[in-house]
Structures are given as structure tokens and as C-alpha cells.
Amino acid sequence: MLQSGPWIPAILVALCAGVLDWRYRRIPNWLTVSGLVAGIVVNGILTGWPGLQAALLGTLLGLGLLLPFVLLRSLGAGDWKLAGALGACLGPRQLLAVLVGTILLAGVMALAVVIWTGRWQQTWRNMAHMLAAFFSLRMPGLEVSLDNPQSAKIPFGVAMAATVVLYGIGRAIRKF
């Protein structure tokens, strides 16, 4: 129970966030804040000070790793706060595994969108803009940010939710 306990709020928060992100393209603050509090409380109750420490480190890791992407406008603030809330539930080690899986799944989703919409040329141009901005040490233009109404957007919260659920199911299967 000590190891599985934090997965319960993580999966519940992730499922709610995934549904809301898919349907409305928003992850509300009430969900991320309640997930953060639930993660801290559950970890604190189950393992005391080490659990609180892991929850806080997981929160800081999730927020710290994804902050640059929010500042570049390539990731929404709701996705960023969801990573912090899941970090509070899972701690830093498990959050890293979830984020790696999320990035892989989001990449597959993005590839599917590019294929489905036939936006190969625009995708290559955007990648060239981003690489040029990176090597010239400047910010990329609005054409590659979330602010561009014509850009195809991937619901990162859906990818994160699916990864948490799949990872949690995999952990539960290994226990039996």
C-alpha cells in the first residue's frame, strides 16, 4: 500500500485532466491544485517526512523541467501545472519515467496529426525555424508557438494522462 497509495490520486487527477484537455483543451487550476495537495497529503501520511520530501521534490522537478517550454509558448500552463501535481503524487523518480513516456507518446500523437492533416511542409519549415532560433540564440517566431491559431496543437495533458494510467496499470500487473 505504501508504494501504490500515491498512484491512486495520480491516476484520478490524470484521468480528469486527460478528459478535460481532450474535450476543452484546458486543464483547470482546481484540478491541478487539488492534485498537488492530494499528492503531498497522501505521501506525508503514508511515509512521513521522506514522503513529504519526495512530493515536494517531484513538484519542483515537474515544474522546473517544463517551465522553459511554457516560457517559449510551446506548452500550456495547465500541462505544466499538471506535471507539478503529478510530481507531488509520484515523486521525482517516477515522475521522470512518466515524463519520458509522455514525450514519446506526444511525439507519436504529433506524427499522427502531421500525417492526418498532410502538414509535412509546414512541419519541416517550423523545425527549420526552431533550429535556426536555437543556433542563433534567439527566441523562435510566433509561427511556431501556441499563439499561432493555424498551428496544429497536441493535447499534452492527454499524453501525460495516458502515460500515467498505462504506467500505473503496468505497476499493478507486476505486483500480481
Summary of the structure (lengths in Angstrom):
residues: 176
radius of gyration: 17.2
end to end distance: 13.3
largest distance: 53.3
contacts: 568
relative contact order: 0.16
helix: 80%
strand: 0%
